[in-house]
């Protein structure tokens, strides 16, 4: 039996291609297997290699299958992720290179990386849009009736929050409705009231709102814009004259 053998892996369909592998002795090394490695050079180039490795982890020659030049580290990371998703494992990466060839494999990886880049950009934009919508919602102030018949009140809330940042209570339901007859026409001033609350305590805002309501009732009554009964502004449309 000969003391050395030549290990010649097949590349593509050409069995006659010269072997790029280093010759080794059976007496010096036991069983060899093909290992695949992926590294990124300092300039951002992705290098895929197939190496002959013995049981002790020693390499006995190899061949560079593919070198992907990348514009920057970010592109290199995207292409590494594309390789991982495309072939799932280093072993399958090596097989894909043999089956497809370096050029087609590189094309597949470039397309996959570009798709990932577009998906990342879309995800970033979606996050920005969601943050903008949340900010707009946080700036939106809504008026809610609460308390039912037992503790009637009017609440101010921000956006979709279930918690009020201001609440004005009333002894009876008709008093709340009387207030809302005026307050529903103050929608454009809600941020003004919120700003006032930032600089003053809730009791000061409550006093201001009731004072303005009473003044509006007085002006509407003088201009014959009121109705009789407990709710003089029930049919009022916000006009002062």
C-alpha positions in Angstrom: 0.0 0.0 0.0 1.3 3.4 -0.9 2.5 5.6 2.0 0.7 8.7 0.8 -2.5 9.6 -1.0 -3.6 12.7 -2.9 -7.0 14.1 -1.8 -8.7 15.7 -4.7 -12.2 17.1 -4.0 -14.4 17.7 -7.0 -15.3 21.3 -8.0 -18.5 21.7 -10.0 -18.7 19.1 -12.7 -15.0 19.2 -13.7 -13.4 16.1 -12.2 -10.2 16.9 -14.1 -9.5 20.2 -12.4 -6.1 20.3 -10.6 -6.4 19.9 -6.8 -5.7 23.0 -4.8 -5.3 20.9 -1.6 -2.0 20.3 0.1 -0.7 16.7 -0.1 -0.5 14.9 3.3 0.7 11.5 4.6 -1.6 8.9 6.0 1.2 8.0 8.4 1.3 11.6 9.8 -2.4 12.4 9.9 -5.5 10.4 10.6 -8.9 11.1 9.0 -9.3 14.5 7.4 -12.6 16.3 6.9 -13.6 19.5 5.0 -14.3 22.5 7.2 -15.8 25.8 6.0 -14.9 29.1 7.6 -16.1 32.6 7.1 -14.0 35.6 8.1 -14.2 39.4 7.6 -10.9 41.1 6.7 -9.9 44.5 8.1 -11.1 46.1 4.9 -14.5 44.6 5.3 -14.1 41.8 2.7 -15.9 38.6 3.5 -13.7 35.5 2.9 -15.2 32.0 2.6 -12.7 29.2 2.8 -12.8 25.4 2.7 -10.0 23.8 4.6 -8.8 20.2 5.2 -8.9 19.7 9.0 -7.7 16.7 11.0 -9.1 15.3 14.2 -6.8 17.6 16.2 -8.1 20.7 14.5 -5.0 21.2 12.5 -5.4 22.6 9.0 -3.7 20.8 6.1 -4.3 23.2 3.3 -7.3 24.8 1.9 -8.8 27.0 -0.8 -10.5 30.3 -0.8 -13.9 29.8 -2.4 -15.3 33.3 -2.3 -14.3 36.9 -1.5 -17.1 39.4 -1.2 -15.9 43.0 -1.1 -18.1 45.2 1.0 -18.3 49.0 1.1 -18.3 49.1 4.9 -18.7 47.1 8.0 -22.5 47.5 8.0 -22.7 46.0 4.5 -20.4 43.1 5.6 -22.8 42.4 8.5 -25.8 42.4 6.2 -24.1 40.0 3.8 -23.0 37.7 6.7 -26.6 37.6 7.8 -27.7 36.9 4.3 -25.2 34.0 4.0 -26.5 32.6 7.3 -30.1 32.8 6.3 -29.4 31.6 2.8 -27.4 28.5 3.7 -28.3 28.0 7.4 -24.9 26.5 8.3 -21.2 26.6 7.3 -21.4 23.1 5.9 -24.4 24.1 3.6 -22.6 27.2 2.7 -19.7 25.1 1.3 -22.1 22.9 -0.5 -24.0 25.9 -2.0 -20.7 27.3 -3.3 -19.9 24.0 -5.0 -23.4 23.6 -6.5 -24.0 27.2 -7.6 -20.4 28.4 -8.2 -18.9 31.5 -6.6 -20.4 34.0 -9.0 -24.0 32.9 -8.7 -23.6 32.4 -5.0 -22.3 36.0 -4.6 -25.3 37.2 -6.7 -27.7 35.4 -4.5 -26.1 36.8 -1.3 -26.0 40.4 -2.8 -29.8 40.2 -3.6 -30.6 38.7 -0.1 -28.5 41.4 1.6 -30.2 44.2 -0.4 -33.6 42.7 0.6 -32.5 42.7 4.2 -31.3 46.3 3.8 -34.7 47.4 2.4 -36.5 45.5 5.2 -34.3 47.2 7.8 -35.0 50.7 6.3 -38.7 49.9 6.2 -38.7 48.7 9.8 -36.8 51.9 10.9 -39.3 54.1 9.0 -42.2 52.2 10.5 -40.7 52.7 14.0 -40.3 56.4 13.3 -43.9 56.7 12.0 -45.2 54.8 15.1 -43.3 57.1 17.4 -44.6 60.2 15.5 -48.2 58.9 15.8 -47.7 58.2 19.6 -46.4 61.7 20.0 -49.3 63.2 18.1 -51.7 61.1 20.2 -50.0 62.2 23.4 -50.6 65.8 22.3 -54.3 65.2 21.6 -56.6 66.1 24.4 -60.1 64.5 24.6 -63.0 65.3 26.9 -64.9 62.5 28.7 -68.0 62.4 30.7 -67.6 60.3 33.8 -69.0 59.3 37.2 -72.5 58.4 36.0 -75.3 59.7 38.3 -73.5 59.2 41.6 -70.4 61.4 41.0 -70.8 63.2 37.7 -67.7 64.8 36.4 -65.9 66.0 33.2 -62.4 64.6 32.6 -59.5 65.7 30.3 -57.3 62.9 29.0 -54.4 62.7 26.7 -54.7 60.6 23.6 -55.9 57.0 24.3 -55.0 57.1 28.0 -57.5 55.7 30.4 -56.2 58.1 33.1 -57.4 61.7 33.3 -54.9 64.6 33.9 -57.7 66.9 35.1 -61.2 66.2 36.4 -63.9 68.6 37.5 -66.7 67.2 39.6 -70.3 68.3 40.1 -73.0 67.6 42.7 -75.6 66.6 40.1 -75.8 65.4 36.6 -77.6 68.5 35.3 -74.8 70.7 36.6 -72.3 68.7 34.6 -74.5 68.9 31.5 -74.8 72.7 32.0 -71.0 72.9 32.1 -70.7 70.8 29.0 -73.2 73.0 27.1 -70.4 75.7 27.3 -67.3 73.5 27.4 -68.0 71.6 24.2 -67.4 74.8 22.3 -64.0 75.3 23.9 -62.4 72.3 22.0 -59.8 74.6 20.4 -58.7 75.8 23.8 -58.0 72.5 25.4 -54.2 72.8 25.1 -54.5 76.3 26.5 -56.2 74.8 29.6 -53.6 72.1 29.8 -50.8 74.7 29.8 -52.6 76.7 32.5 -52.7 73.5 34.6 -49.0 73.0 34.2 -48.4 76.3 36.0 -51.3 76.2 38.4 -53.1 73.7 40.6 -56.3 71.9 39.5 -58.5 74.1 41.8 -57.3 77.2 39.9 -58.3 75.7 36.6 -61.6 74.7 38.0 -62.3 78.2 39.2 -61.3 79.6 35.8 -63.5 77.3 33.8 -66.6 78.0 35.9 -66.0 81.7 35.9 -65.7 81.7 32.1 -68.9 79.6 31.8 -70.9 82.0 34.0 -69.5 84.9 32.0 -70.5 83.2 28.7 -74.0 82.6 30.1 -74.3 86.3 31.1 -73.3 87.5 27.6 -75.5 85.0 25.9 -78.5 86.0 28.1 -77.8 89.7 27.3 -77.9 88.9 23.6 -81.0 86.7 24.0 -79.2 83.5 23.0 -80.1 81.5 26.0 -83.0 79.1 26.9 -85.0 78.9 30.0 -84.3 76.3 32.7 -81.2 75.0 34.4 -79.2 74.9 31.2 -79.2 78.3 29.6 -76.7 77.4 26.9 -78.4 74.1 25.9 -79.0 75.4 22.4 -76.1 77.8 22.3 -73.6 77.4 19.5 -70.6 79.3 20.9 -71.6 82.7 19.6 -71.3 85.9 21.7 -73.5 88.2 19.6 
